[in-house]
Amino acid sequence: PPLAARQLPPTALPISLTLSDNDAMLAGRNLSSAEAFLVTARISMSGDPIGGSGDLLGTLTVSANELPDTPLPLLIDRVVTQ
């Protein structure tokens, strides 16, 4: 499972947000303990939490020891084809 997750309505976009250990999916698996992670934003066309064909997707690889002081941009720029 993901380290952390948030579910937002598409109408909330664009948005600036901060993911933290409070968004952890499982106890003991926290963002603060990860050295690097992949941030993914997905708009589900079916409403299903599991990704599928036609979903809109954006990803960003983040290294915990190189986090900038400014927000990181994540652009939803792909359509999932399966």
C-alpha positions as CSV (number, residue, x, y, z in Angstrom):
1,P,0.0,0.0,0.0
2,P,1.0,3.6,-0.4
3,L,2.9,5.3,2.5
4,A,0.4,8.1,2.6
5,A,-2.8,9.1,0.7
6,R,-5.4,11.8,0.4
7,Q,-8.7,11.6,-1.5
8,L,-9.9,14.9,-2.9
9,P,-12.7,15.8,-5.4
10,P,-11.4,16.8,-8.8
11,T,-13.1,20.2,-8.2
12,A,-10.4,20.9,-5.6
13,L,-7.8,21.2,-8.3
14,P,-5.5,23.0,-8.7
15,I,-4.5,22.7,-5.0
16,S,-1.4,23.2,-2.9
17,L,-1.2,20.6,-0.1
18,T,1.3,19.0,2.3
19,L,1.5,15.3,2.9
20,S,2.8,14.3,6.3
21,D,2.9,11.3,8.7
22,N,-0.7,12.2,9.6
23,D,-1.6,10.9,6.1
24,A,0.0,7.5,6.7
25,M,-1.9,4.5,5.4
26,L,-0.4,2.0,7.9
27,A,1.0,2.6,11.5
28,G,4.8,2.5,11.5
29,R,5.1,3.3,7.8
30,N,5.6,7.0,7.7
31,L,6.8,9.6,5.1
32,S,9.4,10.8,7.6
33,S,11.1,7.4,7.6
34,A,11.4,7.2,3.8
35,E,14.6,8.1,2.0
36,A,12.8,8.6,-1.3
37,F,9.3,8.2,-2.6
38,L,7.1,8.6,-5.6
39,V,4.2,11.1,-5.3
40,T,1.3,10.2,-7.6
41,A,-1.8,12.3,-8.4
42,R,-4.6,10.4,-10.1
43,I,-8.0,11.5,-11.2
44,S,-10.2,8.3,-11.5
45,M,-12.6,8.4,-14.3
46,S,-14.6,5.5,-12.8
47,G,-14.5,6.7,-9.2
48,D,-12.7,3.4,-8.3
49,P,-9.8,3.8,-5.8
50,I,-7.8,1.3,-7.9
51,G,-6.4,2.9,-11.1
52,G,-7.7,2.1,-14.5
53,S,-7.6,2.9,-18.1
54,G,-8.7,6.5,-18.9
55,D,-7.5,7.8,-15.5
56,L,-5.5,11.0,-15.5
57,L,-2.1,10.7,-13.9
58,G,0.9,12.7,-12.7
59,T,4.0,11.6,-10.8
60,L,7.0,13.1,-9.1
61,T,10.0,11.4,-7.5
62,V,11.1,13.0,-4.3
63,S,14.3,12.4,-2.3
64,A,13.9,13.2,1.4
65,N,17.4,14.5,1.8
66,E,16.9,17.0,-1.1
67,L,13.5,18.5,-0.2
68,P,13.4,22.2,-1.2
69,D,12.0,25.0,0.9
70,T,9.4,25.7,-1.8
71,P,6.5,23.6,-3.0
72,L,7.2,20.9,-5.6
73,P,5.0,21.1,-8.7
74,L,3.2,17.9,-9.7
75,L,1.5,18.1,-13.1
76,I,-1.2,15.7,-14.1
77,D,-0.1,15.2,-17.7
78,R,-0.8,11.6,-18.8
79,V,-3.8,9.4,-19.6
80,V,-3.5,5.8,-18.3
81,T,-3.8,3.2,-21.0
82,Q,-3.9,-0.5,-20.1
